[in-house]
């Protein structure tokens, strides 16, 4: 048995009962950021379709198994079991759609280049440009930094300076 749900701003959720394990895949994709995490819990075999409830700060998955009812808290940064959930009938229930067990999710698409003002980043070629400073990590370009800044106070330092002329902090070479 496997199910999926659209969690709105939280992303996509896929859950499956594989043997005596419940596998959960959470995929989040927002502009400039993609995350995917998977967790597996020993729950036993499901007796019925799981229920998913939306709380103020995440979701609770209720799973009825031959062992007992088990609850899994799903938040943006974590997936964990909880012993005693809040009163779930107070919260809206999210529809779970049956899916083929093998399908889970499509692989995430490569991240598109990001551009903000005079800064641009491209993860596919591992390059970044900001003003007249640029860095790259591919075979065709070399890393070049035209300016140096103090990590303590942020003031511009001259190339070759070992210490900041403003605050005296030792500069990284």
Protein Blocks (a to p, Z undefined) as FASTA:
>chain_A
ZZdddehjnopaddddehjaccdddddddehiacdddddddebjafbdcdddddfbbcdd
ddddfkbccdddddfkbccddfbdcdfklpccdddddddfklmpadddddddddehjbcc
dfklopadehjbccdfbfkbccddfbdcdfklopacdehiabdfklopacdZZ
